[in-house]
Amino acid sequence: MKFPRTFPLWGLLIALTLALGLTGFRLRPTHETPPAQQPSTPAKLIEFRVVKSYPHDSSAFTQGLLWHNGNLIEGTGREGHSELRRVDLVSGNVLQRQKLPSDVFGEGVALASERLIQLSWQNGRAFVYDEKTFDKLHEWKYDGEGWGLTFDGKRLIMSDGSDKLTFRDSKTFAPLNTLAVTFNGKPLAQLNELEWIQGKIWANVWQTDYIVIINPTTGIVEQYLDCTDLLGNGSRSGREDVLNGIAYDEKSGRIFITGKWWPRLFEIALKK
């Protein structure tokens, strides 16, 4: 069975450099953009507490997560297993699902104007669904890989595994501009699942249990969360079951996080 991006050493290197505040590791050459300037204020580690824990389908290779109308919307990955799901928070049960073609590896999910958009990893296809019925309306094509996706109220924001985020037109998916992301002055690659929360971009860092909070204007990581101890090692299989999934309930202010193949989903609150 094929599993993508299975390079545990990458995750170890990123985790170590994040902890040291020296993250400059990238999968792509650094000569693409000029070196970033060291910010005057280093990224701040933000503490949080677990408010509540909920069941999560441990067979779900979570790639995208969002909250809408009282339920979670979840996108899952792996060829032959990729789906779009509506999930009940309390029980973890799948209420509605739409399977992707068997050759497609599903990725991030976003909601824009009552349409759900789901990326694919290396297929260059973005699937657009009716939010209520999950009926596919059409597809968009794009170049490169698709990883995470979110919506800031005007534009879609997409990650591709590099240190760049691409802002896209929410009606046509045309690229508008890119944003280079830095952590303490160094390019931060492996940006994965995304969520727009109170004017900032939250992003999982692939193969780690870190979440970074990015200024959407400057690209600077201003804060980050260390979720290493959120799910105990006894609940992990070691099969790439890292943190990957952030959802925000704008009405209540609740934040939900989970991971690939995780048996639990957590509601968290930032400590003041």
C-alpha positions in Angstrom: 0.0 0.0 0.0 1.3 3.4 -0.9 1.6 6.1 1.7 2.7 9.6 0.6 5.5 11.7 2.1 6.8 8.9 4.3 10.0 10.5 5.5 10.1 10.4 9.3 13.5 12.0 9.3 12.0 15.1 7.7 9.5 15.4 10.6 12.3 14.9 13.1 14.4 17.7 11.6 11.5 20.1 11.4 10.4 19.4 14.9 13.9 19.9 16.3 14.5 23.1 14.4 11.1 24.5 15.3 11.9 23.8 19.0 15.2 25.6 18.6 13.7 28.5 16.7 16.0 27.8 13.7 13.5 26.5 11.2 15.0 27.0 7.8 14.5 23.5 6.4 12.9 23.3 3.1 12.2 20.6 0.5 12.8 23.1 -2.3 15.9 25.3 -3.0 16.1 28.5 -1.0 17.3 30.6 -4.0 13.7 31.0 -5.2 13.2 34.0 -3.0 15.5 36.5 -1.2 16.4 35.5 2.4 13.8 36.8 4.8 14.7 39.4 7.4 14.9 38.4 11.0 11.7 39.6 12.7 12.0 42.0 15.7 9.8 39.7 17.8 10.5 35.9 17.6 7.5 33.5 17.3 5.8 33.0 20.6 4.9 29.6 22.0 1.2 29.7 22.9 -0.1 27.4 25.6 -3.6 25.8 25.4 -5.8 23.5 27.4 -8.1 20.7 26.3 -11.7 21.6 26.8 -13.2 18.3 25.7 -12.3 15.2 23.7 -14.6 13.5 21.2 -14.4 10.2 19.2 -12.9 10.3 15.8 -12.8 7.7 13.1 -9.4 6.1 13.4 -9.7 4.9 9.8 -9.9 8.5 8.5 -6.6 9.7 7.0 -7.6 13.3 7.8 -6.4 15.8 5.2 -8.9 18.7 5.7 -11.3 19.8 8.4 -13.8 22.6 8.9 -16.9 23.4 10.9 -20.2 24.3 9.3 -23.8 24.4 10.4 -23.3 22.3 13.5 -21.2 19.6 12.0 -17.6 18.9 11.0 -16.7 18.6 7.3 -13.8 16.3 6.8 -11.7 15.4 3.8 -9.7 12.2 3.8 -6.9 10.9 1.7 -5.2 7.8 0.2 -6.1 6.4 -3.2 -9.2 4.3 -3.1 -10.1 5.7 0.4 -10.5 9.4 -0.3 -13.8 11.0 0.7 -15.6 14.1 1.6 -17.6 13.6 4.8 -20.1 15.3 7.1 -19.4 14.2 10.6 -21.3 14.4 13.9 -19.1 16.0 16.5 -20.4 14.2 19.6 -20.6 10.6 18.2 -17.9 10.9 15.5 -20.3 9.2 13.1 -20.2 9.9 9.4 -23.6 11.5 8.4 -22.9 12.0 4.7 -20.1 11.1 2.4 -18.9 11.5 -1.2 -16.2 9.2 -2.5 -13.5 10.6 -4.8 -12.3 8.6 -7.9 -10.2 5.7 -6.9 -7.1 7.1 -8.4 -7.4 10.4 -6.5 -5.6 11.2 -3.3 -7.9 13.7 -1.4 -6.4 16.7 0.4 -7.5 20.0 2.0 -11.1 21.2 2.1 -12.6 24.7 2.3 -16.1 26.3 2.2 -16.7 29.3 0.0 -20.2 30.7 -0.9 -22.0 27.5 0.1 -19.7 25.4 -2.1 -17.2 22.9 -0.7 -13.8 22.7 -2.5 -11.6 19.7 -2.0 -8.0 19.4 -3.3 -6.2 16.4 -4.6 -2.5 15.7 -3.8 -0.8 15.1 -7.2 -3.8 14.9 -9.6 -4.1 18.7 -10.2 -7.9 18.5 -9.6 -10.0 20.6 -7.3 -13.5 19.2 -6.8 -16.4 21.7 -6.2 -19.5 20.4 -4.4 -22.9 21.6 -3.3 -22.5 22.1 0.4 -25.9 20.5 1.2 -26.1 17.6 -1.2 -22.4 16.9 -1.8 -23.2 16.7 -5.5 -20.2 17.6 -7.6 -20.8 20.8 -9.5 -17.6 21.0 -11.5 -13.8 20.7 -11.3 -10.9 23.1 -11.4 -7.4 22.3 -12.6 -4.2 23.6 -11.1 -0.4 23.0 -11.4 1.7 21.5 -8.7 0.6 19.7 -5.6 -2.4 20.4 -3.4 -2.1 20.1 0.3 -4.2 22.5 2.5 -7.0 24.9 1.7 -9.0 27.5 3.6 -11.1 30.6 2.9 -10.5 34.1 4.4 -14.0 35.4 3.4 -12.8 36.7 0.0 -10.0 34.5 -1.3 -9.1 30.8 -1.1 -5.6 30.1 0.5 -3.8 27.0 -0.6 -0.6 25.3 0.5 1.5 22.9 -1.6 4.1 21.6 0.8 6.6 24.5 0.2 7.0 27.6 2.2 4.6 29.4 -0.1 0.9 30.0 0.3 -1.1 30.8 -2.8 -4.1 33.1 -2.7 -6.8 32.1 -5.3 -10.0 33.6 -6.7 -12.9 31.8 -4.9 -15.0 31.7 -8.1 -12.4 30.7 -10.7 -9.5 29.2 -8.6 -7.2 31.5 -10.6 -4.0 32.3 -8.6 -3.8 35.9 -7.4 -0.6 36.1 -5.4 1.7 34.1 -3.2 2.9 34.6 0.3 6.3 33.4 1.6 6.1 32.1 5.2 8.9 32.5 7.6 9.6 31.3 11.2 12.0 33.5 13.0 13.4 34.8 9.8 13.8 31.5 8.0 11.6 29.9 5.3 9.2 27.4 6.8 8.2 24.6 4.4 5.9 21.6 4.8 2.9 23.8 5.5 -0.1 21.5 5.3 -3.8 21.7 6.4 -4.9 25.3 6.8 -7.6 27.2 8.8 -8.6 30.8 8.9 -9.1 31.9 12.5 -9.7 35.5 13.6 -7.8 37.1 10.8 -4.8 34.7 10.9 -3.8 31.6 9.0 -3.3 28.5 11.1 -1.3 25.7 9.5 -0.2 22.2 10.5 3.5 21.5 9.8 3.7 18.1 8.1 5.3 15.3 10.0 5.2 17.3 13.2 2.7 18.0 15.9 3.2 21.8 15.6 0.6 24.3 14.5 1.9 27.7 13.4 -0.1 31.0 13.3 0.8 33.1 10.3 0.2 36.8 9.6 -1.6 36.8 6.2 0.1 40.1 5.2 3.7 39.5 6.1 3.9 35.7 6.1 5.6 35.8 9.5 4.8 33.0 12.0 3.8 35.1 15.0 2.8 32.3 17.3 2.8 28.5 17.4 1.4 25.6 19.4 3.2 22.4 20.5 0.7 19.6 20.4 3.2 16.8 21.0 1.5 15.6 24.2 -2.0 15.9 23.0 -2.4 12.3 21.9 -0.3 9.8 23.9 2.1 7.4 22.2 -0.1 4.6 23.3 -2.8 5.8 20.9 -0.5 6.0 17.9 0.4 3.4 15.4 3.4 5.1 14.0 1.8 5.0 10.5 2.1 8.7 9.8 -0.6 9.4 12.3 0.6 13.0 13.0 -1.5 16.1 13.7 -3.4 17.2 10.7 -6.8 18.9 11.0 -7.9 22.3 12.3 -11.5 23.5 12.4 -13.0 26.7 13.8 -16.5 27.4 15.0 -16.7 31.1 14.4 -20.0 31.5 16.3 -18.8 30.0 19.5 -15.0 30.5 19.1 -14.4 26.8 19.6 -11.3 25.3 18.0 -11.1 21.6 17.1 -7.9 19.7 16.2 -7.2 16.1 15.2 -4.8 14.0 13.2 -4.5 11.3 10.6 -5.8 8.0 11.9 -6.4 9.6 15.3 -9.1 8.0 17.5 -9.9 11.3 19.2 -10.7 14.9 18.2 -10.0 17.6 20.7 -11.6 21.0 21.4 -8.9 23.3 22.7 -8.8 26.8 24.1 -5.8 29.1 24.1 -4.6 30.2 27.5 -4.6 33.9 28.1 
